[in-house]
Amino acid sequence: MKHTNSAFTLLESLIVLTIVASMLLIGGQKISHQQSPDQWFHAFDGRWQQARLMAQKEQKVQVVKFEANGVSFDDKKIKYPKGYLNSNTKTLNILATGYVAPTTIILDNGQKVIKIVFSLGGGDYRTEIQ
């Protein structure tokens, strides 16, 4: 009596798993570079709040750099939404008290302007889309 095994071998399973993982990684990278403004604001707000909390917890200044094509926190850079640029780079210091000097960051894509306004000094901000 001949026994046939129709299951995948370990090697075949690893090959298929590698191909699927590669496709997901490549596809995921393209999506992250083409964020909508809403997705970007969600990611930015999470990092911003984390930086504020770290400044207060560690009693140490946190530096946030708004560069030409993205915003840099100590450990991560978040690129602006597709097509948006910052023509006036700025560095913000989040003090140990959570204080941030009032300033405005302007992102422009030629059609719309996004303003990130830090006004009350407590690290809170508001956004304006024009």
N, CA, C and O atoms as a printed pandas DataFrame, in Angstrom:
     atom_number atom_name residue_name chain_id  residue_number  x_coord  y_coord  z_coord
0              1         N          MET        A               1    0.830   -1.159    0.000
1              2        CA          MET        A               1    0.000    0.000    0.000
2              3         C          MET        A               1    0.893    1.248    0.000
3              4         O          MET        A               1    1.747    1.409    0.873
4              5         N          LYS        A               2    0.690    2.113   -0.973
5              6        CA          LYS        A               2    1.514    3.300   -1.124
6              7         C          LYS        A               2    0.842    4.483   -0.430
7              8         O          LYS        A               2   -0.336    4.763   -0.647
8              9         N          HIS        A               3    1.622    5.175    0.416
9             10        CA          HIS        A               3    1.085    6.316    1.159
10            11         C          HIS        A               3    1.549    7.606    0.463
11            12         O          HIS        A               3    2.749    7.823    0.292
12            13         N          THR        A               4    0.618    8.440    0.073
13            14        CA          THR        A               4    0.981    9.715   -0.556
14            15         C          THR        A               4    0.712   10.847    0.426
15            16         O          THR        A               4   -0.303   10.870    1.122
16            17         N          ASN        A               5    1.635   11.763    0.457
17            18        CA          ASN        A               5    1.517   12.905    1.354
18            19         C          ASN        A               5    1.307   14.148    0.495
19            20         O          ASN        A               5    2.185   14.526   -0.281
20            21         N          SER        A               6    0.158   14.773    0.632
21            22        CA          SER        A               6   -0.146   15.926   -0.208
22            23         C          SER        A               6    0.160   17.256    0.478
23            24         O          SER        A               6   -0.159   18.311   -0.071
24            25         N          ALA        A               7    0.753   17.236    1.630
25            26        CA          ALA        A               7    1.074   18.470    2.356
26            27         C          ALA        A               7    2.362   19.092    1.819
27            28         O          ALA        A               7    3.164   18.424    1.166
28            29         N          PHE        A               8    2.545   20.385    2.106
29            30        CA          PHE        A               8    3.773   21.069    1.722
30            31         C          PHE        A               8    4.941   20.551    2.555
31            32         O          PHE        A               8    4.791   20.210    3.728
32            33         N          THR        A               9    6.092   20.504    1.923
33            34        CA          THR        A               9    7.295   20.176    2.689
34            35         C          THR        A               9    7.729   21.435    3.439
35            36         O          THR        A               9    7.240   22.531    3.162
36            37         N          LEU        A              10    8.622   21.276    4.359
37            38        CA          LEU        A              10    9.109   22.415    5.129
38            39         C          LEU        A              10    9.777   23.443    4.216
39            40         O          LEU        A              10    9.598   24.647    4.402
40            41         N          LEU        A              11   10.531   22.985    3.252
41            42        CA          LEU        A              11   11.209   23.887    2.324
42            43         C          LEU        A              11   10.204   24.683    1.494
43            44         O          LEU        A              11   10.356   25.893    1.324
44            45         N          GLU        A              12    9.193   24.015    0.985
45            46        CA          GLU        A              12    8.176   24.714    0.201
46            47         C          GLU        A              12    7.443   25.746    1.056
47            48         O          GLU        A              12    7.152   26.846    0.588
48            49         N          SER        A              13    7.152   25.403    2.276
49            50        CA          SER        A              13    6.466   26.331    3.182
50            51         C          SER        A              13    7.315   27.566    3.446
51            52         O          SER        A              13    6.798   28.683    3.461
52            53         N          LEU        A              14    8.617   27.373    3.656
53            54        CA          LEU        A              14    9.504   28.509    3.898
54            55         C          LEU        A              14    9.607   29.418    2.680
55            56         O          LEU        A              14    9.645   30.641    2.817
56            57         N          ILE        A              15    9.651   28.831    1.499
57            58        CA          ILE        A              15    9.724   29.626    0.271
58            59         C          ILE        A              15    8.462   30.471    0.117
59            60         O          ILE        A              15    8.545   31.665   -0.170
60            61         N          VAL        A              16    7.310   29.865    0.303
61            62        CA          VAL        A              16    6.045   30.592    0.178
62            63         C          VAL        A              16    5.960   31.688    1.239
63            64         O          VAL        A              16    5.549   32.808    0.938
64            65         N          LEU        A              17    6.339   31.381    2.457
65            66        CA          LEU        A              17    6.308   32.362    3.533
66            67         C          LEU        A              17    7.238   33.539    3.242
67            68         O          LEU        A              17    6.880   34.687    3.507
68            69         N          THR        A              18    8.413   33.270    2.705
69            70        CA          THR        A              18    9.359   34.327    2.353
70            71         C          THR        A              18    8.793   35.227    1.264
71            72         O          THR        A              18    8.911   36.449    1.344
72            73         N          ILE        A              19    8.184   34.636    0.255
73            74        CA          ILE        A              19    7.596   35.419   -0.839
74            75         C          ILE        A              19    6.470   36.308   -0.317
75            76         O          ILE        A              19    6.406   37.490   -0.653
76            77         N          VAL        A              20    5.594   35.750    0.494
77            78        CA          VAL        A              20    4.472   36.522    1.039
78            79         C          VAL        A              20    4.978   37.653    1.934
79            80         O          VAL        A              20    4.483   38.776    1.846
80            81         N          ALA        A              21    5.950   37.373    2.785
81            82        CA          ALA        A              21    6.503   38.405    3.666
82            83         C          ALA        A              21    7.158   39.523    2.853
83            84         O          ALA        A              21    7.017   40.697    3.194
84            85         N          SER        A              22    7.868   39.172    1.792
85            86        CA          SER        A              22    8.503   40.177    0.934
86            87         C          SER        A              22    7.461   41.065    0.274
87            88         O          SER        A              22    7.633   42.282    0.199
88            89         N          MET        A              23    6.387   40.460   -0.201
89            90        CA          MET        A              23    5.322   41.236   -0.842
90            91         C          MET        A              23    4.685   42.202    0.155
91            92         O          MET        A              23    4.394   43.346   -0.195
92            93         N          LEU        A              24    4.467   41.761    1.376
93            94        CA          LEU        A              24    3.876   42.628    2.394
94            95         C          LEU        A              24    4.805   43.779    2.757
95            96         O          LEU        A              24    4.353   44.911    2.927
96            97         N          LEU        A              25    6.096   43.499    2.875
97            98        CA          LEU        A              25    7.052   44.556    3.204
98            99         C          LEU        A              25    7.145   45.595    2.099
99           100         O          LEU        A              25    7.152   46.796    2.371
100          101         N          ILE        A              26    7.216   45.147    0.868
101          102        CA          ILE        A              26    7.312   46.071   -0.263
102          103         C          ILE        A              26    6.037   46.888   -0.375
103          104         O          ILE        A              26    6.100   48.103   -0.564
104          105         N          GLY        A              27    4.895   46.252   -0.264
105          106        CA          GLY        A              27    3.617   46.951   -0.332
106          107         C          GLY        A              27    3.430   47.914    0.822
107          108         O          GLY        A              27    2.902   49.009    0.628
108          109         N          GLY        A              28    3.847   47.535    2.011
109          110        CA          GLY        A              28    3.711   48.385    3.189
110          111         C          GLY        A              28    4.558   49.633    3.109
111          112         O          GLY        A              28    4.148   50.686    3.597
112          113         N          GLN        A              29    5.734   49.544    2.502
113          114        CA          GLN        A              29    6.603   50.706    2.375
114          115         C          GLN        A              29    6.004   51.731    1.426
115          116         O          GLN        A              29    6.098   52.931    1.684
116          117         N          LYS        A              30    5.402   51.297    0.358
117          118        CA          LYS        A              30    4.796   52.232   -0.582
118          119         C          LYS        A              30    3.625   52.961    0.064
119          120         O          LYS        A              30    3.445   54.159   -0.159
120          121         N          ILE        A              31    2.842   52.269    0.845
121          122        CA          ILE        A              31    1.698   52.886    1.500
122          123         C          ILE        A              31    2.161   53.937    2.498
123          124         O          ILE        A              31    1.575   55.017    2.565
124          125         N          SER        A              32    3.190   53.646    3.267
125          126        CA          SER        A              32    3.631   54.589    4.293
126          127         C          SER        A              32    4.183   55.880    3.694
127          128         O          SER        A              32    4.131   56.922    4.347
128          129         N          HIS        A              33    4.709   55.840    2.471
129          130        CA          HIS        A              33    5.239   57.042    1.843
130          131         C          HIS        A              33    4.137   57.886    1.214
131          132         O          HIS        A              33    4.384   59.032    0.839
132          133         N          GLN        A              34    2.934   57.348    1.090
133          134        CA          GLN        A              34    1.853   58.074    0.451
134          135         C          GLN        A              34    0.717   58.323    1.436
135          136         O          GLN        A              34   -0.448   58.086    1.119
136          137         N          GLN        A              35    1.055   58.798    2.621
137          138        CA          GLN        A              35    0.058   59.054    3.638
138          139         C          GLN        A              35   -0.807   60.243    3.261
139          140         O          GLN        A              35   -0.343   61.210    2.656
140          141         N          SER        A              36   -2.077   60.148    3.633
141          142        CA          SER        A              36   -2.954   61.302    3.502
142          143         C          SER        A              36   -2.645   62.247    4.662
143          144         O          SER        A              36   -2.026   61.836    5.643
144          145         N          PRO        A              37   -3.066   63.504    4.560
145          146        CA          PRO        A              37   -2.839   64.418    5.688
146          147         C          PRO        A              37   -3.435   63.902    7.002
147          148         O          PRO        A              37   -2.829   64.081    8.058
148          149         N          ASP        A              38   -4.605   63.267    6.955
149          150        CA          ASP        A              38   -5.215   62.738    8.186
150          151         C          ASP        A              38   -4.344   61.662    8.818
151          152         O          ASP        A              38   -4.153   61.653   10.034
152          153         N          GLN        A              39   -3.817   60.758    8.003
153          154        CA          GLN        A              39   -2.939   59.711    8.521
154          155         C          GLN        A              39   -1.663   60.323    9.099
155          156         O          GLN        A              39   -1.171   59.887   10.139
156          157         N          TRP        A              40   -1.142   61.327    8.421
157          158        CA          TRP        A              40    0.075   61.974    8.894
158          159         C          TRP        A              40   -0.160   62.654   10.233
159          160         O          TRP        A              40    0.657   62.533   11.146
160          161         N          PHE        A              41   -1.287   63.378   10.357
161          162        CA          PHE        A              41   -1.587   64.055   11.620
162          163         C          PHE        A              41   -1.714   63.065   12.763
163          164         O          PHE        A              41   -1.283   63.350   13.881
164          165         N          HIS        A              42   -2.294   61.917   12.499
165          166        CA          HIS        A              42   -2.428   60.890   13.538
166          167         C          HIS        A              42   -1.042   60.416   13.994
167          168         O          HIS        A              42   -0.781   60.302   15.192
168          169         N          ALA        A              43   -0.163   60.143   13.034
169          170        CA          ALA        A              43    1.198   59.696   13.369
170          171         C          ALA        A              43    1.971   60.807   14.083
171          172         O          ALA        A              43    2.665   60.553   15.069
172          173         N          PHE        A              44    1.849   62.034   13.583
173          174        CA          PHE        A              44    2.549   63.165   14.199
174          175         C          PHE        A              44    2.070   63.390   15.630
175          176         O          PHE        A              44    2.882   63.576   16.536
176          177         N          ASP        A              45    0.751   63.374   15.834
177          178        CA          ASP        A              45    0.216   63.633   17.171
178          179         C          ASP        A              45    0.704   62.591   18.173
179          180         O          ASP        A              45    1.034   62.931   19.309
180          181         N          GLY        A              46    0.751   61.333   17.762
181          182        CA          GLY        A              46    1.248   60.290   18.656
182          183         C          GLY        A              46    2.689   60.530   19.065
183          184         O          GLY        A              46    3.033   60.411   20.241
184          185         N          ARG        A              47    3.531   60.869   18.099
185          186        CA          ARG        A              47    4.945   61.139   18.397
186          187         C          ARG        A              47    5.103   62.415   19.223
187          188         O          ARG        A              47    5.932   62.473   20.132
188          189         N          TRP        A              48    4.309   63.431   18.906
189          190        CA          TRP        A              48    4.397   64.694   19.634
190          191         C          TRP        A              48    4.038   64.491   21.107
191          192         O          TRP        A              48    4.757   64.947   21.997
192          193         N          GLN        A              49    2.933   63.811   21.355
193          194        CA          GLN        A              49    2.505   63.574   22.740
194          195         C          GLN        A              49    3.538   62.727   23.485
195          196         O          GLN        A              49    3.805   62.953   24.665
196          197         N          GLN        A              50    4.112   61.755   22.783
197          198        CA          GLN        A              50    5.147   60.919   23.399
198          199         C          GLN        A              50    6.364   61.772   23.777
199          200         O          GLN        A              50    6.927   61.601   24.858
200          201         N          ALA        A              51    6.766   62.677   22.900
201          202        CA          ALA        A              51    7.915   63.547   23.186
202          203         C          ALA        A              51    7.615   64.471   24.368
203          204         O          ALA        A              51    8.485   64.697   25.209
204          205         N          ARG        A              52    6.400   65.002   24.439
205          206        CA          ARG        A              52    6.019   65.863   25.571
206          207         C          ARG        A              52    6.098   65.096   26.883
207          208         O          ARG        A              52    6.643   65.587   27.872
208          209         N          LEU        A              53    5.550   63.888   26.880
209          210        CA          LEU        A              53    5.564   63.082   28.100
210          211         C          LEU        A              53    6.989   62.712   28.514
211          212         O          LEU        A              53    7.316   62.717   29.700
212          213         N          MET        A              54    7.834   62.392   27.531
213          214        CA          MET        A              54    9.228   62.046   27.839
214          215         C          MET        A              54    9.966   63.245   28.435
215          216         O          MET        A              54   10.756   63.087   29.365
216          217         N          ALA        A              55    9.713   64.439   27.905
217          218        CA          ALA        A              55   10.362   65.637   28.438
218          219         C          ALA        A              55    9.995   65.831   29.905
219          220         O          ALA        A              55   10.849   66.155   30.730
220          221         N          GLN        A              56    8.727   65.632   30.220
221          222        CA          GLN        A              56    8.281   65.825   31.598
222          223         C          GLN        A              56    8.736   64.687   32.502
223          224         O          GLN        A              56    9.128   64.918   33.646
224          225         N          LYS        A              57    8.684   63.475   31.999
225          226        CA          LYS        A              57    9.062   62.318   32.810
226          227         C          LYS        A              57   10.557   62.329   33.132
227          228         O          LYS        A              57   10.956   62.121   34.278
228          229         N          GLU        A              58   11.376   62.574   32.109
229          230        CA          GLU        A              58   12.828   62.531   32.286
230          231         C          GLU        A              58   13.417   63.871   32.726
231          232         O          GLU        A              58   14.609   63.968   33.018
232          233         N          GLN        A              59   12.563   64.911   32.770
233          234        CA          GLN        A              59   13.025   66.263   33.107
234          235         C          GLN        A              59   14.200   66.659   32.214
235          236         O          GLN        A              59   15.234   67.137   32.680
236          237         N          LYS        A              60   13.999   66.441   30.911
237          238        CA          LYS        A              60   15.050   66.683   29.924
238          239         C          LYS        A              60   14.413   67.264   28.663
239          240         O          LYS        A              60   13.333   66.839   28.254
240          241         N          VAL        A              61   15.077   68.222   28.059
241          242        CA          VAL        A              61   14.574   68.851   26.841
242          243         C          VAL        A              61   14.500   67.826   25.711
243          244         O          VAL        A              61   15.442   67.064   25.490
244          245         N          GLN        A              62   13.384   67.814   25.006
245          246        CA          GLN        A              62   13.225   66.983   23.815
246          247         C          GLN        A              62   13.271   67.913   22.601
247          248         O          GLN        A              62   12.630   68.964   22.597
248          249         N          VAL        A              63   14.017   67.532   21.588
249          250        CA          VAL        A              63   14.188   68.358   20.397
250          251         C          VAL        A              63   13.374   67.762   19.253
251          252         O          VAL        A              63   13.457   66.569   18.961
252          253         N          VAL        A              64   12.579   68.632   18.610
253          254        CA          VAL        A              64   11.779   68.232   17.454
254          255         C          VAL        A              64   12.163   69.165   16.311
255          256         O          VAL        A              64   12.071   70.387   16.433
256          257         N          LYS        A              65   12.599   68.568   15.190
257          258        CA          LYS        A              65   13.063   69.364   14.052
258          259         C          LYS        A              65   12.073   69.242   12.898
259          260         O          LYS        A              65   11.813   68.147   12.398
260          261         N          PHE        A              66   11.529   70.379   12.486
261          262        CA          PHE        A              66   10.662   70.430   11.316
262          263         C          PHE        A              66   11.555   70.769   10.130
263          264         O          PHE        A              66   11.906   71.929    9.914
264          265         N          GLU        A              67   11.914   69.748    9.370
265          266        CA          GLU        A              67   12.844   69.904    8.256
266          267         C          GLU        A              67   12.068   70.108    6.957
267          268         O          GLU        A              67   10.842   70.208    6.976
268          269         N          ALA        A              68   12.771   70.168    5.839
269          270        CA          ALA        A              68   12.139   70.452    4.553
270          271         C          ALA        A              68   11.114   69.396    4.148
271          272         O          ALA        A              68   10.047   69.735    3.635
272          273         N          ASN        A              69   11.428   68.108    4.373
273          274        CA          ASN        A              69   10.527   67.053    3.895
274          275         C          ASN        A              69    9.967   66.164    4.998
275          276         O          ASN        A              69    9.309   65.166    4.705
276          277         N          GLY        A              70   10.213   66.504    6.258
277          278        CA          GLY        A              70    9.676   65.693    7.344
278          279         C          GLY        A              70   10.022   66.270    8.699
279          280         O          GLY        A              70   10.816   67.204    8.814
280          281         N          VAL        A              71    9.414   65.700    9.720
281          282        CA          VAL        A              71    9.660   66.136   11.092
282          283         C          VAL        A              71   10.436   65.043   11.809
283          284         O          VAL        A              71   10.071   63.868   11.752
284          285         N          SER        A              72   11.517   65.440   12.489
285          286        CA          SER        A              72   12.385   64.478   13.168
286          287         C          SER        A              72   12.234   64.593   14.675
287          288         O          SER        A              72   12.376   65.666   15.261
288          289         N          PHE        A              73   11.943   63.459   15.278
289          290        CA          PHE        A              73   11.977   63.330   16.726
290          291         C          PHE        A              73   13.297   62.635   17.038
291          292         O          PHE        A              73   14.012   62.250   16.113
292          293         N          ASP        A              74   13.636   62.467   18.290
293          294        CA          ASP        A              74   14.924   61.866   18.642
294          295         C          ASP        A              74   15.164   60.532   17.952
295          296         O          ASP        A              74   16.276   60.258   17.501
296          297         N          ASP        A              75   14.141   59.710   17.868
297          298        CA          ASP        A              75   14.342   58.350   17.373
298          299         C          ASP        A              75   13.665   58.049   16.041
299          300         O          ASP        A              75   13.811   56.943   15.521
300          301         N          LYS        A              76   12.933   58.998   15.479
301          302        CA          LYS        A              76   12.176   58.679   14.268
302          303         C          LYS        A              76   11.920   59.932   13.451
303          304         O          LYS        A              76   11.738   61.024   13.989
304          305         N          LYS        A              77   11.912   59.745   12.123
305          306        CA          LYS        A              77   11.542   60.833   11.225
306          307         C          LYS        A              77   10.246   60.451   10.533
307          308         O          LYS        A              77   10.107   59.342   10.018
308          309         N          ILE        A              78    9.307   61.373   10.526
309          310        CA          ILE        A              78    8.032   61.157    9.844
310          311         C          ILE        A              78    8.000   62.096    8.645
311          312         O          ILE        A              78    8.044   63.315    8.810
312          313         N          LYS        A              79    7.923   61.542    7.450
313          314        CA          LYS        A              79    7.849   62.368    6.249
314          315         C          LYS        A              79    6.482   63.032    6.175
315          316         O          LYS        A              79    5.477   62.462    6.600
316          317         N          TYR        A              80    6.457   64.248    5.628
317          318        CA          TYR        A              80    5.198   64.964    5.459
318          319         C          TYR        A              80    4.321   64.219    4.452
319          320         O          TYR        A              80    4.818   63.379    3.702
320          321         N          PRO        A              81    3.014   64.523    4.431
321          322        CA          PRO        A              81    2.154   63.879    3.429
322          323         C          PRO        A              81    2.683   64.151    2.022
323          324         O          PRO        A              81    3.387   65.133    1.783
324          325         N          LYS        A              82    2.333   63.277    1.116
325          326        CA          LYS        A              82    2.859   63.352   -0.252
326          327         C          LYS        A              82    2.642   64.742   -0.860
327          328         O          LYS        A              82    1.528   65.264   -0.893
328          329         N          GLY        A              83    3.738   65.313   -1.334
329          330        CA          GLY        A              83    3.687   66.601   -2.010
330          331         C          GLY        A              83    3.880   67.812   -1.109
331          332         O          GLY        A              83    4.117   68.912   -1.607
332          333         N          TYR        A              84    3.785   67.637    0.193
333          334        CA          TYR        A              84    3.921   68.765    1.117
334          335         C          TYR        A              84    5.384   68.992    1.489
335          336         O          TYR        A              84    6.146   68.048    1.699
336          337         N          LEU        A              85    5.755   70.271    1.564
337          338        CA          LEU        A              85    7.114   70.653    1.955
338          339         C          LEU        A              85    7.054   71.792    2.965
339          340         O          LEU        A              85    6.081   72.544    3.016
340          341         N          ASN        A              86    8.095   71.903    3.755
341          342        CA          ASN        A              86    8.248   72.983    4.719
342          343         C          ASN        A              86    9.392   73.857    4.219
343          344         O          ASN        A              86   10.542   73.419    4.200
344          345         N          SER        A              87    9.090   75.081    3.817
345          346        CA          SER        A              87   10.132   75.943    3.248
346          347         C          SER        A              87   10.953   76.654    4.319
347          348         O          SER        A              87   11.985   77.249    4.007
348          349         N          ASN        A              88   10.513   76.603    5.571
349          350        CA          ASN        A              88   11.221   77.294    6.648
350          351         C          ASN        A              88   11.479   76.304    7.780
351          352         O          ASN        A              88   10.631   76.124    8.655
352          353         N          THR        A              89   12.636   75.666    7.767
353          354        CA          THR        A              89   12.926   74.657    8.790
354          355         C          THR        A              89   13.033   75.314   10.167
355          356         O          THR        A              89   13.568   76.413   10.319
356          357         N          LYS        A              90   12.506   74.601   11.160
357          358        CA          LYS        A              90   12.529   75.111   12.535
358          359         C          LYS        A              90   12.828   73.975   13.493
359          360         O          LYS        A              90   12.499   72.816   13.239
360          361         N          THR        A              91   13.458   74.334   14.597
361          362        CA          THR        A              91   13.716   73.382   15.673
362          363         C          THR        A              91   12.939   73.837   16.897
363          364         O          THR        A              91   13.079   74.973   17.352
364          365         N          LEU        A              92   12.117   72.934   17.423
365          366        CA          LEU        A              92   11.357   73.233   18.635
366          367         C          LEU        A              92   11.945   72.455   19.794
367          368         O          LEU        A              92   12.284   71.279   19.662
368          369         N          ASN        A              93   12.062   73.115   20.920
369          370        CA          ASN        A              93   12.503   72.461   22.145
370          371         C          ASN        A              93   11.302   72.305   23.060
371          372         O          ASN        A              93   10.628   73.281   23.391
372          373         N          ILE        A              94   11.041   71.073   23.466
373          374        CA          ILE        A              94   10.006   70.820   24.461
374          375         C          ILE        A              94   10.732   70.776   25.798
375          376         O          ILE        A              94   11.499   69.852   26.069
376          377         N          LEU        A              95   10.486   71.775   26.623
377          378        CA          LEU        A              95   11.186   71.869   27.901
378          379         C          LEU        A              95   10.659   70.835   28.891
379          380         O          LEU        A              95    9.622   70.215   28.659
380          381         N          ALA        A              96   11.366   70.658   29.972
381          382        CA          ALA        A              96   10.996   69.666   30.990
382          383         C          ALA        A              96    9.623   69.941   31.589
383          384         O          ALA        A              96    8.984   69.031   32.119
384          385         N          THR        A              97    9.169   71.178   31.510
385          386        CA          THR        A              97    7.837   71.534   32.012
386          387         C          THR        A              97    6.746   71.263   30.980
387          388         O          THR        A              97    5.559   71.360   31.292
388          389         N          GLY        A              98    7.142   70.923   29.753
389          390        CA          GLY        A              98    6.190   70.734   28.659
390          391         C          GLY        A              98    6.016   71.990   27.825
391          392         O          GLY        A              98    5.268   71.988   26.847
392          393         N          TYR        A              99    6.701   73.063   28.202
393          394        CA          TYR        A              99    6.582   74.340   27.499
394          395         C          TYR        A              99    7.204   74.260   26.110
395          396         O          TYR        A              99    8.277   73.687   25.917
396          397         N          VAL        A             100    6.493   74.856   25.143
397          398        CA          VAL        A             100    6.996   75.000   23.779
398          399         C          VAL        A             100    6.764   76.451   23.380
399          400         O          VAL        A             100    5.661   76.972   23.543
400          401         N          ALA        A             101    7.787   77.099   22.864
401          402        CA          ALA        A             101    7.655   78.495   22.444
402          403         C          ALA        A             101    6.630   78.605   21.316
403          404         O          ALA        A             101    6.598   77.760   20.421
404          405         N          PRO        A             102    5.796   79.639   21.358
405          406        CA          PRO        A             102    4.799   79.815   20.298
406          407         C          PRO        A             102    5.469   79.963   18.933
407          408         O          PRO        A             102    6.418   80.731   18.773
408          409         N          THR        A             103    4.967   79.228   17.972
409          410        CA          THR        A             103    5.488   79.289   16.605
410          411         C          THR        A             103    4.471   78.669   15.661
411          412         O          THR        A             103    3.517   78.027   16.100
412          413         N          THR        A             104    4.674   78.859   14.380
413          414        CA          THR        A             104    3.802   78.273   13.366
414          415         C          THR        A             104    4.655   77.566   12.328
415          416         O          THR        A             104    5.635   78.119   11.827
416          417         N          ILE        A             105    4.273   76.345   12.013
417          418        CA          ILE        A             105    4.927   75.565   10.963
418          419         C          ILE        A             105    3.979   75.553    9.768
419          420         O          ILE        A             105    2.794   75.258    9.924
420          421         N          ILE        A             106    4.484   75.869    8.582
421          422        CA          ILE        A             106    3.639   75.918    7.390
422          423         C          ILE        A             106    4.113   74.866    6.397
423          424         O          ILE        A             106    5.267   74.863    5.967
424          425         N          LEU        A             107    3.189   73.969    6.042
425          426        CA          LEU        A             107    3.447   72.944    5.032
426          427         C          LEU        A             107    2.628   73.295    3.801
427          428         O          LEU        A             107    1.444   73.617    3.909
428          429         N          ASP        A             108    3.254   73.233    2.628
429          430        CA          ASP        A             108    2.595   73.671    1.399
430          431         C          ASP        A             108    2.821   72.645    0.302
431          432         O          ASP        A             108    3.923   72.117    0.152
432          433         N          ASN        A             109    1.765   72.365   -0.469
433          434        CA          ASN        A             109    1.929   71.471   -1.615
434          435         C          ASN        A             109    1.591   72.166   -2.933
435          436         O          ASN        A             109    1.443   71.506   -3.961
436          437         N          GLY        A             110    1.467   73.493   -2.908
437          438        CA          GLY        A             110    1.141   74.233   -4.114
438          439         C          GLY        A             110   -0.347   74.448   -4.292
439          440         O          GLY        A             110   -0.755   75.364   -5.006
440          441         N          GLN        A             111   -1.173   73.619   -3.653
441          442        CA          GLN        A             111   -2.626   73.765   -3.745
442          443         C          GLN        A             111   -3.251   74.042   -2.383
443          444         O          GLN        A             111   -4.164   74.858   -2.258
444          445         N          LYS        A             112   -2.753   73.360   -1.380
445          446        CA          LYS        A             112   -3.263   73.530   -0.020
446          447         C          LYS        A             112   -2.114   73.876    0.914
447          448         O          LYS        A             112   -0.958   73.526    0.677
448          449         N          VAL        A             113   -2.474   74.573    1.982
449          450        CA          VAL        A             113   -1.502   74.939    3.005
450          451         C          VAL        A             113   -1.984   74.367    4.332
451          452         O          VAL        A             113   -3.144   74.533    4.707
452          453         N          ILE        A             114   -1.088   73.698    5.030
453          454        CA          ILE        A             114   -1.375   73.190    6.367
454          455         C          ILE        A             114   -0.532   74.002    7.343
455          456         O          ILE        A             114    0.686   74.104    7.197
456          457         N          LYS        A             115   -1.199   74.576    8.339
457          458        CA          LYS        A             115   -0.483   75.309    9.388
458          459         C          LYS        A             115   -0.604   74.529   10.686
459          460         O          LYS        A             115   -1.696   74.119   11.079
460          461         N          ILE        A             116    0.524   74.330   11.342
461          462        CA          ILE        A             116    0.557   73.732   12.674
462          463         C          ILE        A             116    0.956   74.867   13.605
463          464         O          ILE        A             116    2.092   75.341   13.576
464          465         N          VAL        A             117    0.007   75.297   14.432
465          466        CA          VAL        A             117    0.197   76.483   15.261
466          467         C          VAL        A             117    0.371   76.071   16.721
467          468         O          VAL        A             117   -0.542   75.519   17.334
468          469         N          PHE        A             118    1.540   76.343   17.262
469          470        CA          PHE        A             118    1.830   76.125   18.678
470          471         C          PHE        A             118    1.658   77.485   19.347
471          472         O          PHE        A             118    2.454   78.393   19.107
472          473         N          SER        A             119    0.621   77.642   20.188
473          474        CA          SER        A             119    0.324   78.985   20.661
474          475         C          SER        A             119    0.315   79.179   22.166
475          476         O          SER        A             119    0.752   80.230   22.635
476          477         N          LEU        A             120   -0.149   78.241   22.926
477          478        CA          LEU        A             120   -0.358   78.490   24.349
478          479         C          LEU        A             120    0.848   78.177   25.210
479          480         O          LEU        A             120    0.792   78.372   26.424
480          481         N          GLY        A             121    1.908   77.710   24.644
481          482        CA          GLY        A             121    3.115   77.469   25.410
482          483         C          GLY        A             121    3.147   76.142   26.139
483          484         O          GLY        A             121    4.217   75.710   26.567
484          485         N          GLY        A             122    2.023   75.489   26.293
485          486        CA          GLY        A             122    1.979   74.228   27.024
486          487         C          GLY        A             122    2.246   73.025   26.152
487          488         O          GLY        A             122    2.104   71.889   26.605
488          489         N          GLY        A             123    2.628   73.248   24.917
489          490        CA          GLY        A             123    2.894   72.136   24.021
490          491         C          GLY        A             123    1.680   71.741   23.205
491          492         O          GLY        A             123    1.752   70.846   22.362
492          493         N          ASP        A             124    0.543   72.423   23.462
493          494        CA          ASP        A             124   -0.645   72.151   22.666
494          495         C          ASP        A             124   -0.527   72.866   21.328
495          496         O          ASP        A             124    0.156   73.884   21.212
496          497         N          TYR        A             125   -1.192   72.329   20.336
497          498        CA          TYR        A             125   -1.157   72.944   19.017
498          499         C          TYR        A             125   -2.520   72.775   18.360
499          500         O          TYR        A             125   -3.348   71.973   18.792
500          501         N          ARG        A             126   -2.724   73.548   17.312
501          502        CA          ARG        A             126   -3.928   73.375   16.494
502          503         C          ARG        A             126   -3.489   73.350   15.037
503          504         O          ARG        A             126   -2.404   73.820   14.693
504          505         N          THR        A             127   -4.332   72.804   14.200
505          506        CA          THR        A             127   -4.002   72.740   12.777
506          507         C          THR        A             127   -5.039   73.527   11.991
507          508         O          THR        A             127   -6.219   73.565   12.338
508          509         N          GLU        A             128   -4.569   74.140   10.943
509          510        CA          GLU        A             128   -5.434   74.880   10.028
510          511         C          GLU        A             128   -5.099   74.424    8.619
511          512         O          GLU        A             128   -3.938   74.433    8.212
512          513         N          ILE        A             129   -6.125   74.027    7.879
513          514        CA          ILE        A             129   -5.924   73.626    6.482
514          515         C          ILE        A             129   -6.626   74.647    5.605
515          516         O          ILE        A             129   -7.827   74.881    5.742
516          517         N          GLN        A             130   -5.863   75.254    4.700
517          518        CA          GLN        A             130   -6.422   76.292    3.826
518          519         C          GLN        A             130   -6.329   75.868    2.385
519          520         O          GLN        A             130   -6.748   76.609    1.496
